Amino acid sequence: MSPEWARRRTFAIISHPDAGKTTLTENILLSAGAIRLAGQVKARGENRRTQSDWMKIERERGISVSASVMTYEYGGLLFNLLDTPGHEDFSEDTYRTLTAADSAIMVLDAAKGVEPRTLKLVEVCRLRDIPILTFINKMDREAMDPSELLDDIQDKLALDAAPMQWPSGSGNRFKGVADLERDEFVVYRRPSADDADPVRSQRVSLSGNEISSILSEAELAELREGAELAREVCPAFNPQSYREGHMTPVYFGSALRQFGVFELLEALKQVAPGPEAQPATGGPAPELTPDGKEVAGFVFKVQANMDPNHRDRVAFMRLCSGTFKRGMKLKTDSGKLLTVSSPIMFFAQDRELADEAFAGDVIGVPNHGALRVGDTLSESGKWRVAGIPNFAPELLRRARLKDPLKAKHLKKALESLAEEGVTQLFRLQVGGDFVVGAVGALQIDVMAERVAAEYNLDVTFEPSPYETARWITGERDKLEALIDRHKTAIAEDIDGALVFMAKNAWEVSYIQEKWPDIEFHRAKERRA
């Protein structure tokens, strides 16, 4: 029998906003039997909403801005689905989440192909050699030609696209897809209101008589011609090339109509890799392996106040090795000792206590500010998984409190949200103002929403005189000279690291030229 860790499959779903990622997430869970209804039906007739979008601002804007973890079983395997923010303003959160994934599903809009946000996400996957499986969504609407979609993937993403299916039409003409491996046709039908559970699509032979009752002669001829062309021109699927991140198998469907989801589940079961070794330092080996004896894992996300009734704070930890048991004592790489007495497994807002967990699993570790993004937990406290960097913010806002008597509460709220990675926090050495750093404006909106809703503070995030920031390092006397010359532009981040606040990109270049002995960093890895 295989060890328990070998049953784990941890994957993320990535896409450009509005490609249908959240709908696909929901229907994967529905088709796997993890939920009973697509969109949780709340009491007293409240609006339906997706399982993975729990924050008020997500429900109001119809977007995902926080990463969720959802666990389900299918086909004898245990899957951990990491639902990442689709909006580009949350690229850091997505990057962190991808560090915990062993593979990814890329969702493309059939009418738009590869969009800019998708391109950036694939670049992150490539940095980490994450295998990508492609799902071309919204085939029930008018779409690009399948050949153009495959060319788009190959040209823009430098990935060999191996079609596993070939669609028959799109929009109102969409009839289903040809399974190129089994020489069968998967019949498309709109789900009925009478369907209590997702219904597996009917399959018929492409060479039998039954296909003629579904497709006209012209449609069948067009489908066969397209399928034959795909077999001749496109590369055949190579599992090794896929696992190395060079090839992506391509599937077609409609997440909204629950078509193609079962086929996607089967594909994940067949090809998605299990837990991989994780490079790490401090231990007796250069990496943590899933069959290792010592329990070790790293924190890739911290989330506070998921349950508004409890001031909870949960660290999402990806286990890299060992068999975790509830009640274990683990140490951080900085020496803090924690007894993990109430570890949790996630299903959106639903949780249950985890008595044990294995490499590849994601568990929640409740704590009171003891854990940060990038921390490594292990039995010995010696291991350190390569940390997750912070990137230089592209937007800086100064926090102004309406009630000055609540300054301590503001400090606590901003620090807590910065530790989660919602935004970055800088404090100017002169004047002591708090400056919030973000990749995009939506991050600031989320910060304001959460400060008001969770901490009951009336705060204005006004324009700052600074446009960007750089972490600075160098010899002590050189740093002191820079600080003395530019006192009003020097700040500290949440870890106490020195930061130069610049009014614009030109000033960054100018100061770098004037101070060649100082290093100006666009990214910073905590305790690097």
C-alpha positions as CSV (number, residue, x, y, z in Angstrom):
1,M,0.0,0.0,0.0
2,S,1.1,3.5,-0.8
3,P,1.9,5.8,2.2
4,E,-0.7,8.4,3.0
5,W,1.3,11.3,1.7
6,A,1.3,9.7,-1.8
7,R,-2.5,10.1,-1.9
8,R,-2.2,13.9,-1.6
9,R,-2.7,16.3,-4.6
10,T,-2.3,20.0,-3.8
11,F,-3.2,22.3,-6.7
12,A,-4.1,25.9,-7.3
13,I,-6.5,27.5,-9.8
14,I,-5.1,30.5,-11.7
15,S,-6.8,32.8,-14.2
16,H,-7.4,36.3,-15.4
17,P,-10.3,38.0,-13.6
18,D,-13.7,36.9,-14.9
19,A,-12.4,33.8,-16.7
20,G,-14.7,31.7,-14.5
21,K,-12.2,30.5,-11.9
22,T,-14.5,30.8,-8.9
23,T,-17.4,29.1,-10.7
24,L,-15.0,26.3,-11.7
25,T,-13.8,25.9,-8.1
26,E,-17.4,25.6,-6.9
27,N,-18.3,23.0,-9.5
28,I,-15.2,20.9,-8.9
29,L,-16.3,20.7,-5.3
30,L,-19.8,20.0,-6.3
31,S,-18.9,17.3,-8.8
32,A,-16.5,15.7,-6.3
33,G,-19.3,15.5,-3.8
34,A,-17.8,17.9,-1.3
35,I,-20.8,20.2,-1.4
36,R,-24.5,19.6,-2.1
37,L,-25.3,22.9,-3.9
38,A,-23.4,25.2,-6.1
39,G,-23.4,28.5,-4.2
40,Q,-24.1,28.2,-0.5
41,V,-27.8,28.9,0.2
42,K,-28.0,31.0,3.3
43,A,-31.0,31.2,5.7
44,R,-33.9,33.6,5.3
45,G,-33.5,34.1,1.6
46,E,-30.1,35.8,1.5
47,N,-28.3,35.9,-1.8
48,R,-26.4,32.9,-3.0
49,R,-22.7,33.2,-2.9
50,T,-19.7,31.0,-3.7
51,Q,-18.2,28.7,-1.1
52,S,-14.7,30.3,-1.5
53,D,-15.6,34.0,-1.3
54,W,-16.3,34.8,2.3
55,M,-15.3,38.4,2.7
56,K,-17.9,41.2,2.4
57,I,-16.0,43.0,-0.3
58,E,-15.7,39.8,-2.3
59,R,-19.5,39.3,-2.2
60,E,-20.2,42.9,-3.2
61,R,-17.8,43.1,-6.1
62,G,-18.1,39.5,-7.2
63,I,-14.3,38.9,-7.0
64,S,-11.9,36.8,-5.0
65,V,-9.3,38.7,-3.0
66,S,-8.1,36.2,-0.5
67,A,-6.8,32.7,-1.0
68,S,-9.0,29.9,0.3
69,V,-8.1,26.3,1.0
70,M,-10.6,23.5,0.3
71,T,-10.1,19.8,0.8
72,Y,-12.0,17.0,-0.9
73,E,-11.7,13.3,-1.7
74,Y,-12.0,11.9,-5.2
75,G,-11.1,8.6,-6.8
76,G,-9.2,7.4,-3.8
77,L,-7.0,10.6,-3.6
78,L,-7.2,13.5,-1.2
79,F,-7.1,16.9,-3.0
80,N,-6.2,20.3,-1.5
81,L,-7.6,23.0,-3.7
82,L,-6.0,26.4,-3.3
83,D,-8.3,29.1,-4.7
84,T,-6.1,32.1,-5.5
85,P,-7.2,35.8,-5.9
86,G,-7.8,36.5,-9.6
87,H,-7.3,40.3,-9.3
88,E,-3.9,41.5,-10.2
89,D,-3.7,43.8,-7.1
90,F,-3.3,40.6,-5.1
91,S,-0.4,39.2,-7.0
92,E,1.7,38.8,-3.8
93,D,-1.0,36.7,-2.1
94,T,-1.2,34.5,-5.3
95,Y,2.6,34.1,-5.4
96,R,2.6,32.9,-1.8
97,T,-0.2,30.5,-2.5
98,L,1.6,29.0,-5.5
99,T,4.6,28.2,-3.2
100,A,2.3,25.7,-1.5
101,A,1.0,24.1,-4.8
102,D,2.4,21.1,-6.6
103,S,0.4,21.8,-9.8
104,A,-2.1,24.3,-11.2
105,I,-5.2,24.5,-13.4
106,M,-5.1,27.5,-15.8
107,V,-8.6,28.7,-16.7
108,L,-8.9,30.6,-20.0
109,D,-11.9,32.4,-21.4
110,A,-12.6,30.8,-24.8
111,A,-13.5,34.1,-26.3
112,K,-10.3,35.9,-25.1
113,G,-7.5,33.3,-24.9
114,V,-4.4,34.2,-22.9
115,E,-4.9,37.5,-21.1
116,P,-2.2,39.7,-19.4
117,R,-2.9,38.5,-15.8
118,T,-2.6,34.8,-17.0
119,L,0.7,35.5,-18.5
120,K,2.1,36.9,-15.2
121,L,0.8,33.9,-13.2
122,V,2.3,31.4,-15.6
123,E,5.6,33.2,-15.2
124,V,5.4,32.6,-11.5
125,C,4.5,29.0,-12.1
126,R,7.5,28.7,-14.4
127,L,9.8,30.1,-11.7
128,R,8.8,27.2,-9.4
129,D,8.5,24.6,-12.2
130,I,4.8,24.1,-11.4
131,P,3.0,21.8,-14.0
132,I,0.0,23.4,-15.6
133,L,-3.2,21.8,-16.8
134,T,-5.4,24.1,-19.1
135,F,-9.2,24.4,-19.0
136,I,-10.7,26.5,-21.7
137,N,-13.9,27.8,-20.3
138,K,-17.2,29.3,-21.6
139,M,-17.5,27.1,-24.7
140,D,-21.2,27.6,-24.5
141,R,-20.6,31.2,-25.6
142,E,-19.1,32.4,-28.9
143,A,-15.4,31.5,-28.8
144,M,-12.1,31.8,-30.7
145,D,-11.3,28.9,-33.1
146,P,-9.7,26.0,-31.1
147,S,-6.6,26.2,-33.3
148,E,-6.2,29.9,-32.5
149,L,-6.5,29.2,-28.8
150,L,-3.8,26.5,-28.9
151,D,-1.5,28.8,-30.9
152,D,-2.2,31.6,-28.3
153,I,-1.0,29.3,-25.5
154,Q,2.1,28.2,-27.4
155,D,3.0,31.7,-28.6
156,K,2.4,33.8,-25.5
157,L,3.2,31.2,-22.8
158,A,5.9,29.2,-24.5
159,L,4.1,26.0,-23.5
160,D,3.5,23.0,-25.8
161,A,-0.3,22.7,-25.9
162,A,-1.5,19.1,-26.1
163,P,-5.3,19.0,-26.8
164,M,-6.9,16.1,-25.0
165,Q,-10.3,17.1,-26.5
166,W,-11.6,18.9,-29.5
167,P,-14.8,20.9,-29.4
168,S,-17.8,20.8,-31.7
169,G,-18.7,24.4,-32.3
170,S,-19.2,27.1,-29.7
171,G,-22.0,29.3,-28.4
172,N,-25.4,28.1,-29.6
173,R,-23.6,25.6,-31.9
174,F,-21.7,23.9,-29.1
175,K,-22.6,20.2,-29.0
176,G,-19.8,18.8,-26.9
177,V,-16.2,17.6,-27.3
178,A,-14.4,14.7,-28.9
179,D,-12.2,12.7,-26.5
180,L,-9.0,12.3,-28.6
181,E,-7.6,9.5,-26.5
182,R,-10.7,7.3,-26.3
183,D,-12.2,8.3,-29.7
184,E,-15.5,9.1,-28.0
185,F,-17.8,12.1,-28.1
186,V,-18.8,13.8,-24.8
187,V,-22.3,15.2,-25.3
188,Y,-23.1,18.7,-24.0
189,R,-26.4,19.4,-22.4
190,R,-27.5,22.2,-20.2
191,P,-28.1,21.1,-16.6
192,S,-31.7,20.9,-15.6
193,A,-33.3,22.4,-12.5
194,D,-34.4,18.8,-11.7
195,D,-30.8,17.6,-11.4
196,A,-30.2,17.0,-7.7
197,D,-26.5,16.3,-8.3
198,P,-24.1,16.9,-11.2
199,V,-24.7,14.5,-14.0
200,R,-21.9,12.9,-15.9
201,S,-22.1,13.7,-19.6
202,Q,-23.2,11.0,-22.0
203,R,-20.5,9.5,-24.1
204,V,-20.9,7.9,-27.6
205,S,-18.5,6.4,-30.0
206,L,-17.2,8.7,-32.7
207,S,-17.4,5.9,-35.2
208,G,-20.8,4.4,-34.2
209,N,-24.3,5.1,-35.5
210,E,-25.4,7.0,-32.3
211,I,-23.2,10.0,-33.1
212,S,-25.4,10.8,-36.2
213,S,-28.4,11.5,-33.9
214,I,-26.4,14.2,-32.1
215,L,-24.4,15.8,-34.9
216,S,-25.4,16.6,-38.4
217,E,-23.2,15.2,-41.3
218,A,-21.6,18.7,-41.7
219,E,-20.9,19.0,-38.0
220,L,-19.5,15.5,-37.7
221,A,-17.3,16.1,-40.8
222,E,-16.0,19.4,-39.3
223,L,-15.3,17.7,-35.9
224,R,-13.4,14.8,-37.5
225,E,-11.4,17.1,-39.6
226,G,-10.5,19.3,-36.6
227,A,-9.7,16.2,-34.4
228,E,-7.5,14.7,-37.1
229,L,-5.7,18.0,-37.6
230,A,-5.1,18.2,-33.8
231,R,-3.6,14.7,-33.8
232,E,-1.3,15.4,-36.7
233,V,-0.2,19.0,-35.9
234,C,-0.2,19.2,-32.1
235,P,2.2,17.4,-29.9
236,A,1.0,14.2,-28.2
237,F,0.7,14.5,-24.4
238,N,3.9,13.6,-22.6
239,P,3.5,13.1,-18.8
240,Q,7.2,13.9,-18.1
241,S,7.2,17.1,-20.2
242,Y,4.0,18.1,-18.3
243,R,5.6,17.5,-14.9
244,E,8.7,19.5,-15.9
245,G,6.4,22.4,-16.8
246,H,7.0,22.4,-20.6
247,M,3.7,21.0,-21.7
248,T,0.1,21.6,-20.8
249,P,-2.8,19.2,-21.6
250,V,-5.8,21.2,-22.8
251,Y,-9.5,20.5,-22.0
252,F,-12.6,22.4,-23.1
253,G,-15.9,23.0,-21.2
254,S,-18.3,25.3,-19.4
255,A,-17.9,25.6,-15.7
256,L,-21.2,27.5,-15.4
257,R,-23.1,24.6,-17.1
258,Q,-21.1,22.0,-15.2
259,F,-19.8,20.6,-18.5
260,G,-16.3,19.2,-18.6
261,V,-15.8,19.3,-14.8
262,F,-15.8,15.5,-14.4
263,E,-13.3,15.1,-17.2
264,L,-11.1,17.7,-15.4
265,L,-11.4,15.8,-12.1
266,E,-10.3,12.6,-13.9
267,A,-7.4,14.4,-15.6
268,L,-6.2,15.7,-12.2
269,K,-6.4,12.2,-10.8
270,Q,-4.4,10.8,-13.6
271,V,-1.6,13.3,-14.1
272,A,-1.3,15.8,-11.2
273,P,1.9,15.1,-9.2
274,G,1.9,14.4,-5.5
275,P,4.0,16.2,-2.9
276,E,7.5,17.1,-4.1
277,A,10.7,17.7,-2.1
278,Q,11.1,21.2,-0.8
279,P,14.5,22.9,-0.8
280,A,15.4,23.9,2.8
281,T,18.4,24.9,5.0
282,G,19.4,24.2,8.6
283,G,18.6,20.5,8.6
284,P,20.7,17.4,7.9
285,A,19.8,17.4,4.2
286,P,19.4,20.1,1.5
287,E,15.6,19.5,1.2
288,L,12.6,18.3,3.0
289,T,11.2,15.1,1.4
290,P,7.6,13.9,1.8
291,D,8.8,10.5,3.2
292,G,11.0,12.3,5.8
293,K,10.4,11.4,9.5
294,E,10.5,14.8,11.0
295,V,7.4,16.9,10.8
296,A,8.1,20.2,9.0
297,G,6.1,22.7,7.1
298,F,6.0,26.4,6.1
299,V,3.4,29.2,6.5
300,F,2.3,30.7,3.2
301,K,-0.7,32.7,4.4
302,V,-2.1,34.1,7.6
303,Q,-5.7,35.1,7.9
304,A,-7.4,36.8,10.8
305,N,-11.1,37.2,11.6
306,M,-12.4,34.6,9.2
307,D,-15.0,34.0,11.8
308,P,-16.4,37.4,13.0
309,N,-17.7,35.9,16.2
310,H,-14.2,35.0,17.3
311,R,-11.1,37.1,17.0
312,D,-9.4,34.2,15.4
313,R,-6.0,34.2,13.6
314,V,-5.1,31.2,11.5
315,A,-1.8,30.4,9.8
316,F,-2.1,28.2,6.7
317,M,0.8,25.7,6.8
318,R,1.8,23.4,4.0
319,L,3.3,20.2,5.4
320,C,6.5,19.2,3.7
321,S,7.5,16.0,5.6
322,G,6.5,13.7,8.4
323,T,3.2,12.7,10.0
324,F,1.6,15.4,12.0
325,K,-0.4,14.5,15.1
326,R,-2.7,16.8,16.9
327,G,-1.2,18.2,20.1
328,M,2.4,18.1,18.7
329,K,4.9,20.7,19.9
330,L,6.6,22.5,17.0
331,K,9.2,25.2,16.8
332,T,9.6,28.0,14.4
333,D,13.0,28.7,12.7
334,S,13.3,31.7,15.0
335,G,12.9,29.5,18.1
336,K,9.3,30.0,19.2
337,L,7.7,26.9,20.7
338,L,4.0,26.2,19.8
339,T,1.7,23.4,20.9
340,V,-0.6,22.8,18.0
341,S,-3.6,21.6,20.0
342,S,-6.4,22.7,17.6
343,P,-5.2,22.2,14.0
344,I,-7.9,22.6,11.4
345,M,-8.7,21.4,7.9
346,F,-10.5,23.9,5.7
347,F,-13.5,23.9,3.6
348,A,-14.1,27.6,2.9
349,Q,-15.9,28.7,6.0
350,D,-16.4,25.2,7.3
351,R,-13.7,23.7,9.5
352,E,-13.0,20.5,11.4
353,L,-10.3,19.5,13.8
354,A,-7.4,17.5,12.2
355,D,-6.2,14.6,14.3
356,E,-3.4,13.9,11.8
357,A,-2.0,15.3,8.6
358,F,0.6,14.3,6.1
359,A,3.1,15.8,3.6
360,G,1.1,17.7,1.0
361,D,-1.7,18.6,3.3
362,V,-2.6,22.2,4.3
363,I,-3.6,22.7,7.9
364,G,-4.6,25.8,9.8
365,V,-2.7,26.6,13.0
366,P,-4.6,29.0,15.3
367,N,-2.3,31.4,17.0
368,H,-2.2,34.8,18.6
369,G,0.3,36.6,16.4
370,A,3.1,34.0,16.9
371,L,3.2,33.0,13.2
372,R,4.0,35.1,10.2
373,V,4.1,34.4,6.5
374,G,7.4,32.7,5.7
375,D,7.9,31.0,9.0
376,T,9.0,27.3,9.0
377,L,7.6,25.0,11.7
378,S,9.4,21.7,12.6
379,E,10.0,19.4,15.5
380,S,13.6,20.5,15.8
381,G,13.2,24.1,14.9
382,K,16.3,23.9,12.7
383,W,14.7,23.7,9.2
384,R,14.1,26.8,7.2
385,V,12.2,26.5,3.9
386,A,13.2,29.3,1.4
387,G,11.1,32.3,2.5
388,I,8.5,34.2,0.6
389,P,9.6,37.6,-0.4
390,N,7.8,40.9,-0.1
391,F,7.9,43.1,-3.3
392,A,8.4,46.8,-3.5
393,P,4.9,48.5,-3.4
394,E,3.6,50.4,-6.3
395,L,1.1,52.4,-4.3
396,L,1.7,54.2,-1.0
397,R,-1.1,55.7,1.2
398,R,-0.8,57.5,4.6
399,A,-3.2,56.3,7.3
400,R,-5.1,59.2,9.0
401,L,-7.2,58.3,12.1
402,K,-10.3,60.4,12.7
403,D,-10.1,59.8,16.5
404,P,-6.5,60.4,17.7
405,L,-7.3,58.6,21.0
406,K,-7.4,55.3,19.1
407,A,-3.8,55.5,17.8
408,K,-2.8,52.3,19.6
409,H,-5.8,50.4,18.1
410,L,-4.8,51.6,14.7
411,K,-1.2,50.4,15.2
412,K,-2.5,47.0,16.2
413,A,-4.9,46.7,13.3
414,L,-2.4,47.8,10.6
415,E,0.3,45.5,12.0
416,S,-2.1,42.6,12.2
417,L,-3.2,43.0,8.6
418,A,0.4,43.6,7.4
419,E,1.4,40.3,9.1
420,E,-1.3,38.6,7.1
421,G,0.2,40.0,3.9
422,V,-2.9,42.1,3.0
423,T,-0.6,45.1,2.6
424,Q,2.8,46.2,3.7
425,L,3.3,48.6,6.6
426,F,6.0,51.3,6.9
427,R,6.5,53.8,9.8
428,L,8.4,57.0,9.0
429,Q,11.3,57.7,11.4
430,V,10.4,61.4,11.4
431,G,6.9,62.1,12.5
432,G,6.0,58.4,13.0
433,D,3.2,58.4,10.4
434,F,2.0,55.0,9.2
435,V,2.3,54.5,5.4
436,V,0.5,51.5,3.8
437,G,2.1,49.9,0.8
438,A,0.2,48.0,-1.9
439,V,0.5,46.6,-5.4
440,G,-2.8,48.1,-6.4
441,A,-5.7,50.2,-5.3
442,L,-8.0,47.3,-4.5
443,Q,-5.6,46.2,-1.7
444,I,-6.2,49.6,-0.1
445,D,-9.9,49.2,-0.4
446,V,-9.7,45.8,1.3
447,M,-7.5,47.3,4.0
448,A,-10.1,50.1,4.6
449,E,-13.0,47.7,4.6
450,R,-11.4,45.3,7.1
451,V,-10.1,48.1,9.4
452,A,-13.7,49.5,9.6
453,A,-15.5,46.1,9.9
454,E,-13.1,44.1,12.1
455,Y,-11.5,46.8,14.2
456,N,-14.3,49.5,14.2
457,L,-11.9,52.2,13.3
458,D,-12.7,55.3,11.1
459,V,-9.5,55.7,9.0
460,T,-8.8,57.6,5.9
461,F,-6.0,56.4,3.6
462,E,-4.9,59.6,1.9
463,P,-2.3,60.1,-0.8
464,S,1.3,59.9,0.4
465,P,4.1,62.2,-0.8
466,Y,5.9,59.0,-1.7
467,E,5.3,56.8,-4.7
468,T,7.5,53.8,-4.1
469,A,9.9,52.2,-1.6
470,R,13.2,50.3,-1.5
471,W,14.8,48.3,1.2
472,I,18.3,49.5,1.9
473,T,21.3,47.6,3.2
474,G,25.0,48.4,3.5
475,E,27.8,49.1,6.0
476,R,26.6,50.8,9.1
477,D,28.5,54.1,8.6
478,K,27.3,54.4,5.0
479,L,23.7,53.8,6.1
480,E,23.9,56.3,8.9
481,A,25.2,58.9,6.5
482,L,22.3,58.3,4.1
483,I,19.8,58.4,6.9
484,D,21.3,61.7,8.2
485,R,21.0,63.3,4.8
486,H,17.5,62.0,4.0
487,K,15.8,61.8,7.4
488,T,12.3,62.5,6.2
489,A,12.5,59.7,3.6
490,I,13.6,56.9,5.9
491,A,11.1,54.4,7.3
492,E,11.1,51.0,9.0
493,D,8.9,48.1,7.9
494,I,7.1,45.7,10.3
495,D,10.3,43.8,10.9
496,G,12.4,46.9,11.6
497,A,14.2,46.8,8.3
498,L,15.3,50.1,6.9
499,V,13.3,51.5,3.9
500,F,14.0,54.4,1.6
501,M,10.7,56.1,0.6
502,A,11.0,57.7,-2.8
503,K,8.8,60.3,-4.5
504,N,9.1,58.7,-7.9
505,A,11.2,56.2,-9.9
506,W,13.6,58.9,-11.0
507,E,14.5,59.7,-7.4
508,V,15.3,56.1,-6.8
509,S,17.8,56.1,-9.7
510,Y,19.2,59.4,-8.6
511,I,19.8,58.3,-5.0
512,Q,21.3,55.0,-6.1
513,E,23.8,56.8,-8.2
514,K,24.7,59.2,-5.4
515,W,25.1,56.3,-2.8
516,P,26.9,53.5,-4.7
517,D,27.8,51.7,-1.5
518,I,24.2,51.3,-0.5
519,E,22.1,48.5,-1.9
520,F,18.5,49.3,-2.9
521,H,16.3,46.2,-3.0
522,R,13.0,45.7,-4.9
523,A,12.3,42.6,-2.8
524,K,13.0,41.5,0.7
525,E,12.9,38.0,2.2
526,R,12.3,38.1,5.9
527,R,15.3,37.0,8.0
528,A,17.2,36.2,4.8
